[in-house]
Amino acid sequence: QVQLVESGGGLVQPGGSLRLSCAASGSIFKSAVMAWYRQAPGKQRELVAAVTRGGTPDYSTSVKGRFTISRDNAKNTVYLQMNSLKPEDTAVYYCNTRPPQSIYWGQGTQVTVSS
């Protein structure tokens, strides 16, 4: 059964950091470009960052320089290190392939940046 499980979200003050993790089943992870997406209240889901199997990252302009995506192929896990967080980063964060597959959307993990 295909499954992606996100974790690591929480409440953090502006300027703080969080590290998100996404554990993927092997059938997804073996050759896929993996990505993090987010959806803020009242907004469309957007791509945040992606990483190839070889580790080459790609970032949206809004997070470039603040977020770092990485993956551990041995653990079938993709990470998102988020630094210098801003209130506008508040959203539910999801992992999926790039491009995303509808069957892979999980519950996501809530990130709230507020003082």
C-alpha positions in Angstrom: 0.0 0.0 0.0 1.3 3.4 -1.0 1.8 5.7 1.9 3.4 9.0 2.8 3.5 10.1 6.4 4.5 13.6 7.3 5.7 14.7 10.8 7.5 17.5 12.6 5.1 20.4 12.4 4.2 22.6 15.3 4.0 26.2 16.6 7.1 28.3 16.4 7.9 32.0 16.8 8.9 34.1 13.9 12.6 33.6 13.2 12.5 30.0 14.6 13.2 26.7 12.9 11.5 23.4 12.4 12.4 20.2 10.6 9.8 18.2 8.8 10.1 14.5 7.9 8.2 12.4 5.4 8.5 8.6 5.5 7.6 7.0 2.2 6.9 3.5 1.1 9.6 2.0 -1.1 7.5 1.8 -4.2 7.3 5.6 -4.3 10.8 6.4 -3.2 12.9 4.3 -5.5 13.1 6.6 -8.5 10.9 9.5 -7.7 11.6 13.2 -7.4 10.2 14.0 -4.0 8.8 17.3 -3.0 7.2 19.3 -0.2 4.1 21.3 -0.8 2.0 23.6 1.4 -1.5 25.0 1.6 -2.3 28.0 3.6 -5.9 28.8 4.6 -7.9 30.2 1.6 -5.0 29.6 -0.8 -4.1 26.9 -3.4 -1.6 24.3 -2.6 1.9 25.3 -3.8 5.2 23.7 -4.4 7.8 24.6 -1.7 10.9 22.5 -2.6 11.8 19.3 -4.5 14.8 17.0 -4.6 16.0 14.5 -7.2 17.1 11.0 -6.2 20.6 12.2 -6.6 20.0 15.0 -4.1 19.7 18.0 -6.5 17.3 20.5 -4.8 14.9 23.1 -6.3 13.1 25.8 -4.3 10.3 28.2 -4.7 11.5 31.8 -4.6 9.6 32.4 -1.3 11.7 29.9 0.6 15.0 29.9 -1.2 17.9 30.6 1.3 15.7 29.7 4.3 14.6 26.1 3.7 16.7 23.1 2.8 15.3 19.9 1.4 17.2 16.6 1.6 16.5 12.9 1.4 17.9 9.7 2.8 17.4 7.0 0.2 18.3 4.2 2.6 15.6 5.3 5.0 13.0 6.3 2.3 12.7 9.6 4.0 12.7 13.2 2.8 13.3 16.2 5.1 12.6 19.9 5.0 14.7 22.0 7.3 13.0 25.4 7.7 14.9 28.3 9.2 14.1 32.0 9.7 10.4 31.1 9.6 7.9 33.9 8.9 4.2 34.1 9.7 3.5 33.7 5.9 5.0 30.2 6.1 2.0 29.1 8.2 0.3 26.3 6.3 -0.3 22.6 6.2 2.8 20.9 4.7 2.6 17.8 2.5 5.1 15.6 0.8 4.4 14.0 -2.5 6.2 13.2 -5.8 6.9 15.9 -8.4 4.6 16.1 -10.2 2.2 15.2 -7.4 0.0 12.1 -7.6 -3.5 12.4 -6.2 -3.3 9.0 -4.5 -0.3 10.0 -2.5 -1.7 13.0 -0.6 -1.5 12.3 3.1 -2.8 14.2 6.1 0.1 16.7 6.1 1.6 18.4 9.1 0.6 21.8 10.4 3.2 24.5 10.7 2.1 27.7 12.5 4.5 30.7 12.8 3.2 33.1 15.3 4.3 35.2 18.3 
